[in-house]
Amino acid sequence: MISNWQRLILKNFGKAAPNYNKEAQLQRAFAWRLAKICSKESIPEGVWIDLGSGTGLLAEALETLHPNKSVFRVDGSKEMLAQHPVEKQTQLWDLNCGLPSWPKQPSLIASSFTLHWLNDPTNRIEEWFSALSPGGLLAIALPVQGSFQEWRLAAQSSHVPFSAIPLPSQESLLKGLNKKYIRYQKLHSFTQEASGINSLLKPMVKVGAQASPQVGMSVSDWRRLKQAWPDSIKDGTVKLTWLIQILLAKR
Ligand SMILES: C[S@@+](CC[C@H](N)C(=O)[O-])C[C@H]1O[C@@H](n2cnc3c(N)ncnc32)[C@H](O)[C@@H]1O
């Protein structure tokens, strides 16, 4: 059964879908980074799949780098899938229900900025890896624990709830995979800057990534958070650091 939390996640992404491509600069950059790292690997013939494809940023990057391939796109939001060109193959599917049964095992399962929105990411990784054809490649990118340290510090010192989505740890993601299969494993740090915390956090809302299991913040919470944000007193510029894990495993 779909929980209210899962429903909220998909509803937010659905609402953001029409403007997603305009706003998702970070996601675009990492879709390209992941696609370029994949292009250095040999991948057996077969079907390529983008899980949690959103509007298809990763699928498009993969197809641009491999013009003969057409990437199959799977997402739980019909509004996200509606953004894909009509000739692309898409499937509406809730990835918390396991993987759909496809006629052939895929030789590439790629996924960017999606796994942390799903229940039990460690089990999902195991499941996705075992769905590959022999020699197939699993390639994922997602933000992990340790991200948003400026936000966390400001929340702690101002005693307001830290309302970012809980992220999986780097170690927990590796638990589902035997070391011998890992081809690439790296944490990439990316710092966003803005003139204030509203503009720093607004892009998350614009791409639909604002769902949080924490209670919402009051106006006075916001004020206290702003004042406590590291560096905000100097010239007003504030920072938010993401830690993005990229992981490639070959079956
Ligand atoms: C931040 S977007 C990332 C989209 C794309 N991969 C990218 O890099 O731009 C997360 C995507 O995960 C999808 N998603 C979230 N929960 C899902 C679920 N339970 N089943 C399938 N897709 C889901 C959302 O609809 C959304 O398109």
The ligand as an SDF file (V2000), in Angstrom:
LIG
                    3D

 27 29  0  0  0  0  0  0  0  0999 V2000
   14.8880   14.5200   -8.1660 C   0  0  0  0  0  0  0  0  0  0  0  0
   13.9490   13.6510   -9.3630 S   0  0  0  0  0  0  0  0  0  0  0  0
   15.3030   13.0100  -10.3580 C   0  0  0  0  0  0  0  0  0  0  0  0
   14.8960   12.8340  -11.7700 C   0  0  0  0  0  0  0  0  0  0  0  0
   16.0180   12.4870  -12.7400 C   0  0  0  0  0  0  0  0  0  0  0  0
   16.5860   11.1890  -12.4680 N   0  0  0  0  0  0  0  0  0  0  0  0
   17.0590   13.5640  -12.7420 C   0  0  0  0  0  0  0  0  0  0  0  0
   18.2000   13.2720  -12.3880 O   0  0  0  0  0  0  0  0  0  0  0  0
   16.7280   14.6850  -13.1120 O   0  0  0  0  0  0  0  0  0  0  0  0
   13.3850   12.1980   -8.5360 C   0  0  0  0  0  0  0  0  0  0  0  0
   12.4500   11.3600   -9.3850 C   0  0  0  0  0  0  0  0  0  0  0  0
   12.1420   10.1720   -8.6730 O   0  0  0  0  0  0  0  0  0  0  0  0
   10.7880    9.8440   -8.9470 C   0  0  0  0  0  0  0  0  0  0  0  0
   10.2810    9.0080   -7.8560 N   0  0  0  0  0  0  0  0  0  0  0  0
   10.1730    9.3160   -6.5490 C   0  0  0  0  0  0  0  0  0  0  0  0
    9.6150    8.2880   -5.8700 N   0  0  0  0  0  0  0  0  0  0  0  0
    9.3710    7.3120   -6.7880 C   0  0  0  0  0  0  0  0  0  0  0  0
    8.7950    6.0190   -6.7200 C   0  0  0  0  0  0  0  0  0  0  0  0
    8.3580    5.5170   -5.5650 N   0  0  0  0  0  0  0  0  0  0  0  0
    8.6930    5.2990   -7.8540 N   0  0  0  0  0  0  0  0  0  0  0  0
    9.1340    5.7870   -9.0360 C   0  0  0  0  0  0  0  0  0  0  0  0
    9.6760    7.0090   -9.1660 N   0  0  0  0  0  0  0  0  0  0  0  0
    9.8010    7.7690   -8.0580 C   0  0  0  0  0  0  0  0  0  0  0  0
   10.1040   11.2050   -8.9970 C   0  0  0  0  0  0  0  0  0  0  0  0
    8.8520   11.1630   -9.6660 O   0  0  0  0  0  0  0  0  0  0  0  0
   11.1390   12.0510   -9.7170 C   0  0  0  0  0  0  0  0  0  0  0  0
   10.9330   12.0530  -11.0920 O   0  0  0  0  0  0  0  0  0  0  0  0
  1  2  1  0
  2  3  1  0
  2 10  1  0
  3  4  1  0
  4  5  1  0
  5  6  1  0
  5  7  1  0
  7  8  2  0
  7  9  1  0
 10 11  1  0
 11 12  1  0
 11 26  1  0
 12 13  1  0
 13 14  1  0
 13 24  1  0
 14 15  1  0
 14 23  1  0
 15 16  2  0
 16 17  1  0
 17 18  1  0
 17 23  2  0
 18 19  1  0
 18 20  2  0
 20 21  1  0
 21 22  2  0
 22 23  1  0
 24 25  1  0
 24 26  1  0
 26 27  1  0
M  CHG  2   2   1   9  -1
M  END
$$$$
